[in-house]
Amino acid sequence: MEKNTIKVNKIMIMPMKMLEESLNTRIAILMKDNRVLEGTLTGFDEYMNMVMGEAEEKGSEMNKKLGRVIIRGSNVVRVSPL
């Protein structure tokens, strides 16, 4: 009996390249403590520390405006363009 197999093409973008392409655009960051921050990426360094302007903490029941924030790269789980 022949097994059906599905080939899935996964696209992986190098993290620094994705940050360069996302500079001055809106992104969402998932933090280790499960908080989600959304804002405009205004800067980053080689350790993936990021500066985000007009940042907001998004939650299921609340949105909290934070303004400009500095995010330590070691606390980031995922970065997604919006």
TIMI-2910 file (N, C-alpha, C, CB; in pm, 1 decimal, decimal comma, always signed):
<rs>
+----------+----------+----------+----------+----------+----------+----------+----------+----------+----------+----------+----------+------+
!      n_x !      n_y !      n_z !     ca_x !     ca_y !     ca_z !      c_x !      c_y !      c_z !     cb_x !     cb_y !     cb_z ! resn !
+----------+----------+----------+----------+----------+----------+----------+----------+----------+----------+----------+----------+------+
!    +81,6 !   -116,9 !     +0,0 !     +0,0 !     +0,0 !     +0,0 !    +87,3 !   +125,1 !     +0,0 !    -93,5 !     -1,2 !   +118,9 !  Met !
!    +50,7 !   +221,0 !    -78,9 !   +127,8 !   +342,8 !    -94,9 !    +75,6 !   +451,2 !     -1,6 !   +123,5 !   +390,5 !   -240,2 !  Glu !
!   +165,3 !   +515,3 !    +71,2 !   +125,3 !   +623,6 !   +161,3 !   +117,6 !   +754,0 !    +83,6 !   +224,3 !   +636,7 !   +280,0 !  Lys !
!    +15,7 !   +832,4 !   +111,3 !     +5,6 !   +964,5 !    +51,2 !    +97,0 !  +1059,9 !   +126,7 !   -141,1 !  +1015,5 !    +52,2 !  Asn !
!   +182,0 !  +1128,9 !    +54,0 !   +268,6 !  +1227,5 !   +116,8 !   +243,5 !  +1363,7 !    +54,0 !   +417,4 !  +1187,3 !   +103,3 !  Thr !
!   +249,1 !  +1463,2 !   +135,6 !   +231,3 !  +1599,7 !    +89,9 !   +362,3 !  +1673,7 !   +112,5 !   +112,7 !  +1669,8 !   +163,6 !  Ile !
!   +412,9 !  +1735,7 !     +8,3 !   +535,1 !  +1812,4 !    +19,3 !   +497,6 !  +1957,0 !    +51,3 !   +619,6 !  +1803,1 !   -111,5 !  Lys !
!   +554,3 !  +2008,0 !   +157,6 !   +525,0 !  +2144,4 !   +201,1 !   +651,1 !  +2227,7 !   +183,8 !   +475,1 !  +2147,7 !   +349,6 !  Val !
!   +639,1 !  +2338,1 !   +113,3 !   +750,7 !  +2430,4 !    +97,9 !   +742,7 !  +2533,7 !   +208,8 !   +749,5 !  +2498,3 !    -42,2 !  Asn !
!   +845,6 !  +2540,1 !   +288,6 !   +850,3 !  +2637,6 !   +396,9 !   +945,4 !  +2748,6 !   +356,1 !   +894,8 !  +2571,9 !   +531,4 !  Lys !
!   +902,1 !  +2869,9 !   +376,0 !   +985,5 !  +2985,0 !   +345,5 !  +1036,7 !  +3040,6 !   +476,6 !   +907,5 !  +3093,1 !   +264,6 !  Ile !
!  +1167,9 !  +3051,1 !   +485,8 !  +1227,0 !  +3104,4 !   +607,5 !  +1303,0 !  +3231,3 !   +572,8 !  +1320,2 !  +3000,2 !   +675,3 !  Met !
!  +1273,5 !  +3338,4 !   +643,6 !  +1341,6 !  +3464,9 !   +624,1 !  +1438,9 !  +3482,5 !   +739,1 !  +1240,9 !  +3584,0 !   +615,6 !  Ile !
!  +1561,0 !  +3520,1 !   +707,7 !  +1660,0 !  +3543,7 !   +811,2 !  +1611,9 !  +3660,5 !   +898,5 !  +1800,7 !  +3573,2 !   +748,8 !  Met !
!  +1626,3 !  +3649,2 !  +1030,2 !  +1570,0 !  +3750,1 !  +1120,6 !  +1618,6 !  +3893,2 !  +1094,5 !  +1602,5 !  +3713,0 !  +1261,6 !  Pro !
!  +1746,9 !  +3911,8 !  +1072,8 !  +1798,4 !  +4047,5 !  +1052,0 !  +1745,9 !  +4106,8 !   +921,7 !  +1951,9 !  +4047,2 !  +1051,3 !  Met !
!  +1733,2 !  +4024,1 !   +820,1 !  +1679,2 !  +4072,3 !   +692,8 !  +1533,3 !  +4115,2 !   +710,5 !  +1690,6 !  +3962,6 !   +583,4 !  Lys !
!  +1457,5 !  +4036,9 !   +784,8 !  +1317,7 !  +4070,6 !   +808,4 !  +1306,9 !  +4201,2 !   +886,7 !  +1246,7 !  +3956,7 !   +883,8 !  Met !
!  +1395,3 !  +4222,1 !   +985,7 !  +1392,7 !  +4346,6 !  +1061,7 !  +1429,4 !  +4465,5 !   +972,9 !  +1488,5 !  +4338,0 !  +1181,3 !  Leu !
!  +1529,0 !  +4447,3 !   +886,6 !  +1567,0 !  +4554,6 !   +793,8 !  +1449,9 !  +4592,1 !   +703,6 !  +1688,0 !  +4512,0 !   +708,2 !  Glu !
!  +1379,4 !  +4491,4 !   +652,8 !  +1264,9 !  +4516,7 !   +564,8 !  +1146,7 !  +4578,3 !   +640,1 !  +1221,1 !  +4387,1 !   +497,9 !  Glu !
!  +1140,3 !  +4556,0 !   +771,7 !  +1028,6 !  +4605,9 !   +852,1 !  +1055,6 !  +4739,9 !   +917,0 !   +994,5 !  +4506,8 !   +957,8 !  Ser !
!  +1175,7 !  +4794,9 !   +896,7 !  +1210,9 !  +4922,6 !   +957,2 !  +1112,3 !  +5030,9 !   +914,5 !  +1354,2 !  +4962,7 !   +919,1 !  Leu !
!  +1065,0 !  +5107,5 !  +1009,9 !   +967,2 !  +5215,6 !   +989,2 !   +830,8 !  +5165,9 !   +941,2 !  +1021,5 !  +5314,9 !   +889,2 !  Asn !
!   +799,7 !  +5040,3 !   +967,1 !   +665,9 !  +4986,2 !   +939,9 !   +610,8 !  +4926,6 !  +1069,8 !   +670,0 !  +4877,5 !   +825,1 !  Thr !
!   +482,5 !  +4895,2 !  +1070,2 !   +418,6 !  +4839,2 !  +1189,9 !   +447,7 !  +4690,6 !  +1200,7 !   +266,6 !  +4863,5 !  +1187,2 !  Arg !
!   +480,0 !  +4646,6 !  +1322,5 !   +507,1 !  +4506,2 !  +1350,7 !   +434,2 !  +4465,1 !  +1478,4 !   +659,6 !  +4480,8 !  +1363,8 !  Ile !
!   +423,9 !  +4334,1 !  +1497,6 !   +371,7 !  +4277,9 !  +1623,0 !   +480,9 !  +4189,3 !  +1681,1 !   +237,2 !  +4196,3 !  +1600,1 !  Ala !
!   +502,3 !  +4200,6 !  +1811,0 !   +603,8 !  +4121,8 !  +1879,8 !   +537,2 !  +4039,2 !  +1988,0 !   +714,0 !  +4212,2 !  +1939,9 !  Ile !
!   +559,3 !  +3907,7 !  +1984,8 !   +514,6 !  +3819,4 !  +2091,9 !   +630,3 !  +3804,8 !  +2189,2 !   +467,5 !  +3679,7 !  +2036,7 !  Leu !
!   +604,7 !  +3838,7 !  +2315,5 !   +707,0 !  +3832,6 !  +2419,0 !   +703,8 !  +3697,1 !  +2490,4 !   +687,7 !  +3946,8 !  +2520,1 !  Met !
!   +810,6 !  +3665,4 !  +2562,4 !   +817,4 !  +3539,2 !  +2637,2 !   +705,1 !  +3525,2 !  +2739,2 !   +950,9 !  +3528,0 !  +2707,8 !  Lys !
!   +659,5 !  +3637,3 !  +2794,6 !   +553,6 !  +3631,7 !  +2894,7 !   +414,0 !  +3636,5 !  +2831,4 !   +569,6 !  +3746,5 !  +2993,4 !  Asp !
!   +406,6 !  +3610,7 !  +2699,6 !   +282,6 !  +3602,8 !  +2620,5 !   +215,5 !  +3737,7 !  +2596,6 !   +185,2 !  +3511,7 !  +2688,9 !  Asn !
!   +282,3 !  +3849,0 !  +2627,9 !   +227,8 !  +3978,7 !  +2590,9 !   +252,4 !  +4001,7 !  +2442,7 !   +290,5 !  +4092,3 !  +2675,8 !  Arg !
!   +164,9 !  +4077,1 !  +2379,3 !   +181,9 !  +4114,3 !  +2239,7 !   +193,5 !  +4265,3 !  +2233,1 !    +63,9 !  +4062,5 !  +2151,5 !  Val !
!   +302,7 !  +4312,2 !  +2170,9 !   +322,8 !  +4454,5 !  +2151,8 !   +312,1 !  +4485,3 !  +2003,2 !   +459,9 !  +4500,2 !  +2208,7 !  Leu !
!   +239,8 !  +4590,6 !  +1969,5 !   +228,7 !  +4634,9 !  +1830,7 !   +274,9 !  +4778,6 !  +1823,2 !    +83,3 !  +4620,2 !  +1777,1 !  Glu !
!   +349,7 !  +4810,2 !  +1717,2 !   +396,7 !  +4946,8 !  +1699,0 !   +485,5 !  +4956,6 !  +1577,4 !   +471,3 !  +4995,3 !  +1822,4 !  Gly !
!   +550,5 !  +5070,6 !  +1562,0 !   +637,9 !  +5096,2 !  +1448,3 !   +782,1 !  +5067,8 !  +1487,5 !   +622,7 !  +5241,7 !  +1398,5 !  Thr !
!   +847,7 !  +4979,7 !  +1413,9 !   +988,1 !  +4947,1 !  +1439,6 !  +1073,4 !  +5064,5 !  +1393,1 !  +1030,4 !  +4814,2 !  +1367,0 !  Leu !
!  +1141,2 !  +5129,6 !  +1486,9 !  +1222,3 !  +5245,4 !  +1450,5 !  +1371,4 !  +5217,5 !  +1457,4 !  +1189,0 !  +5361,2 !  +1540,0 !  Thr !
!  +1411,9 !  +5105,1 !  +1517,3 !  +1553,2 !  +5070,9 !  +1522,8 !  +1575,4 !  +4934,1 !  +1584,3 !  +1629,3 !  +5175,2 !  +1600,9 !  Gly !
!  +1694,4 !  +4878,7 !  +1560,0 !  +1733,1 !  +4749,4 !  +1618,0 !  +1884,9 !  +4738,4 !  +1611,8 !  +1664,5 !  +4629,0 !  +1542,4 !  Phe !
!  +1939,3 !  +4641,5 !  +1686,1 !  +2083,5 !  +4617,1 !  +1680,2 !  +2111,3 !  +4470,5 !  +1652,5 !  +2151,4 !  +4660,2 !  +1811,0 !  Asp !
!  +2240,3 !  +4432,8 !  +1655,3 !  +2279,5 !  +4295,6 !  +1620,1 !  +2230,8 !  +4191,1 !  +1719,5 !  +2429,1 !  +4287,0 !  +1609,3 !  Glu !
!  +2186,7 !  +4233,0 !  +1838,0 !  +2133,4 !  +4140,7 !  +1938,4 !  +1980,7 !  +4132,2 !  +1930,4 !  +2176,3 !  +4184,6 !  +2079,3 !  Tyr !
!  +1922,9 !  +4195,4 !  +1829,3 !  +1778,7 !  +4202,0 !  +1807,3 !  +1706,7 !  +4277,7 !  +1918,3 !  +1721,9 !  +4062,4 !  +1795,8 !  Met !
!  +1780,9 !  +4365,1 !  +1991,3 !  +1713,9 !  +4462,1 !  +2076,6 !  +1644,4 !  +4557,6 !  +1981,2 !  +1814,8 !  +4537,3 !  +2174,8 !  Asn !
!  +1522,5 !  +4598,2 !  +2013,9 !  +1445,2 !  +4680,4 !  +1921,6 !  +1390,7 !  +4805,1 !  +1989,2 !  +1331,5 !  +4599,9 !  +1862,7 !  Met !
!  +1376,9 !  +4910,1 !  +1909,5 !  +1309,1 !  +5031,9 !  +1953,3 !  +1180,0 !  +5038,6 !  +1873,5 !  +1398,7 !  +5161,8 !  +1932,3 !  Val !
!  +1070,6 !  +5055,3 !  +1945,7 !   +939,5 !  +5058,5 !  +1882,0 !   +869,3 !  +5187,4 !  +1923,1 !   +854,4 !  +4933,2 !  +1920,9 !  Met !
!   +819,4 !  +5261,1 !  +1823,7 !   +745,1 !  +5383,5 !  +1849,2 !   +595,8 !  +5356,9 !  +1843,9 !   +783,3 !  +5491,8 !  +1748,5 !  Gly !
!   +519,7 !  +5441,8 !  +1909,6 !   +373,5 !  +5430,6 !  +1912,8 !   +328,6 !  +5289,9 !  +1953,3 !   +314,7 !  +5466,7 !  +1775,9 !  Glu !
!   +400,5 !  +5232,0 !  +2048,6 !   +374,1 !  +5094,3 !  +2089,7 !   +247,3 !  +5083,4 !  +2172,9 !   +491,8 !  +5039,6 !  +2168,3 !  Ala !
!   +179,1 !  +4971,8 !  +2154,4 !    +60,7 !  +4938,4 !  +2233,3 !    +71,0 !  +4793,4 !  +2276,4 !    -70,3 !  +4963,4 !  +2152,7 !  Glu !
!    +33,1 !  +4767,7 !  +2401,6 !    +21,0 !  +4630,1 !  +2449,3 !   -120,5 !  +4584,4 !  +2417,2 !    +52,2 !  +4618,3 !  +2604,1 !  Glu !
!   -131,7 !  +4478,8 !  +2339,1 !   -262,2 !  +4428,4 !  +2296,3 !   -300,3 !  +4309,1 !  +2381,8 !   -261,0 !  +4389,8 !  +2146,2 !  Lys !
!   -422,6 !  +4311,5 !  +2428,4 !   -474,3 !  +4200,3 !  +2506,7 !   -615,7 !  +4169,8 !  +2464,0 !   -468,9 !  +4231,1 !  +2656,7 !  Gly !
!   -668,8 !  +4059,6 !  +2512,9 !   -804,5 !  +4021,3 !  +2474,4 !   -908,4 !  +4118,2 !  +2530,8 !   -834,5 !  +3879,2 !  +2521,9 !  Ser !
!   -879,5 !  +4177,4 !  +2646,4 !   -976,4 !  +4266,5 !  +2709,3 !   -930,2 !  +4411,2 !  +2718,8 !  -1008,2 !  +4216,6 !  +2845,6 !  Glu !
!   -799,4 !  +4435,1 !  +2687,9 !   -750,7 !  +4571,9 !  +2703,3 !   -641,4 !  +4603,0 !  +2603,0 !   -699,2 !  +4594,5 !  +2844,6 !  Met !
!   -628,8 !  +4729,7 !  +2571,5 !   -518,0 !  +4781,0 !  +2492,4 !   -455,8 !  +4893,6 !  +2573,0 !   -564,7 !  +4829,9 !  +2349,6 !  Asn !
!   -325,1 !  +4886,8 !  +2591,9 !   -256,7 !  +4986,0 !  +2672,9 !   -154,6 !  +5058,8 !  +2586,9 !   -189,0 !  +4920,6 !  +2795,3 !  Lys !
!   -166,5 !  +5189,3 !  +2574,3 !    -71,4 !  +5269,4 !  +2496,8 !    +55,8 !  +5287,4 !  +2578,5 !   -132,5 !  +5407,9 !  +2458,0 !  Lys !
!   +171,3 !  +5255,5 !  +2516,2 !   +299,0 !  +5263,3 !  +2585,5 !   +389,4 !  +5373,5 !  +2531,4 !   +369,7 !  +5131,3 !  +2576,2 !  Leu !
!   +366,2 !  +5417,7 !  +2408,2 !   +454,7 !  +5517,4 !  +2347,7 !   +580,0 !  +5451,0 !  +2292,2 !   +493,0 !  +5625,4 !  +2450,5 !  Gly !
!   +696,3 !  +5514,4 !  +2312,8 !   +822,8 !  +5459,0 !  +2262,5 !   +879,7 !  +5362,1 !  +2366,0 !   +925,7 !  +5572,7 !  +2231,1 !  Arg !
!   +917,2 !  +5241,8 !  +2321,4 !   +970,8 !  +5140,5 !  +2412,1 !  +1097,3 !  +5079,2 !  +2353,7 !   +866,1 !  +5030,9 !  +2439,7 !  Val !
!  +1182,1 !  +5029,2 !  +2441,4 !  +1300,4 !  +4952,0 !  +2402,7 !  +1275,3 !  +4809,2 !  +2447,6 !  +1433,6 !  +5010,7 !  +2466,1 !  Ile !
!  +1291,7 !  +4715,0 !  +2356,0 !  +1261,2 !  +4574,6 !  +2383,0 !  +1390,1 !  +4493,9 !  +2375,2 !  +1155,0 !  +4519,5 !  +2282,8 !  Ile !
!  +1420,1 !  +4422,8 !  +2481,4 !  +1539,9 !  +4337,8 !  +2484,1 !  +1516,0 !  +4215,9 !  +2395,4 !  +1575,1 !  +4293,8 !  +2630,6 !  Arg !
!  +1607,4 !  +4190,2 !  +2303,7 !  +1592,9 !  +4082,3 !  +2206,3 !  +1574,4 !  +3945,2 !  +2267,7 !  +1711,0 !  +4079,5 !  +2117,8 !  Gly !
!  +1635,0 !  +3920,3 !  +2384,0 !  +1623,9 !  +3787,9 !  +2448,3 !  +1483,8 !  +3759,4 !  +2501,3 !  +1723,7 !  +3777,1 !  +2562,5 !  Ser !
!  +1397,8 !  +3860,6 !  +2506,7 !  +1260,6 !  +3841,1 !  +2554,1 !  +1160,7 !  +3821,3 !  +2441,2 !  +1218,4 !  +3958,6 !  +2637,5 !  Asn !
!  +1208,9 !  +3823,0 !  +2316,2 !  +1121,4 !  +3814,7 !  +2200,8 !  +1108,7 !  +3670,6 !  +2153,0 !  +1173,0 !  +3903,8 !  +2088,3 !  Val !
!   +983,5 !  +3628,0 !  +2129,5 !   +957,1 !  +3494,6 !  +2074,6 !   +934,5 !  +3502,4 !  +1925,2 !   +835,8 !  +3430,3 !  +2143,0 !  Val !
!   +854,8 !  +3603,4 !  +1882,3 !   +820,2 !  +3612,8 !  +1740,4 !   +800,5 !  +3758,8 !  +1700,5 !   +692,7 !  +3531,0 !  +1709,7 !  Arg !
!   +844,3 !  +3791,9 !  +1579,7 !   +821,8 !  +3923,8 !  +1521,5 !   +745,3 !  +3903,5 !  +1391,7 !   +957,1 !  +4000,6 !  +1497,0 !  Val !
!   +633,1 !  +3974,4 !  +1378,0 !   +549,8 !  +3960,2 !  +1257,9 !   +518,3 !  +4097,7 !  +1201,3 !   +418,6 !  +3883,2 !  +1289,8 !  Ser !
!   +533,0 !  +4115,1 !  +1069,0 !   +490,3 !  +4241,1 !  +1009,1 !   +336,6 !  +4249,6 !  +1009,5 !   +546,0 !  +4254,4 !   +864,1 !  Pro !
!   +284,2 !  +4370,0 !  +1022,3 !   +138,5 !  +4388,7 !  +1020,0 !    +94,2 !  +4442,1 !   +885,5 !    +93,6 !  +4484,1 !  +1132,0 !  Leu !
+----------+----------+----------+----------+----------+----------+----------+----------+----------+----------+----------+----------+------+
</rs>
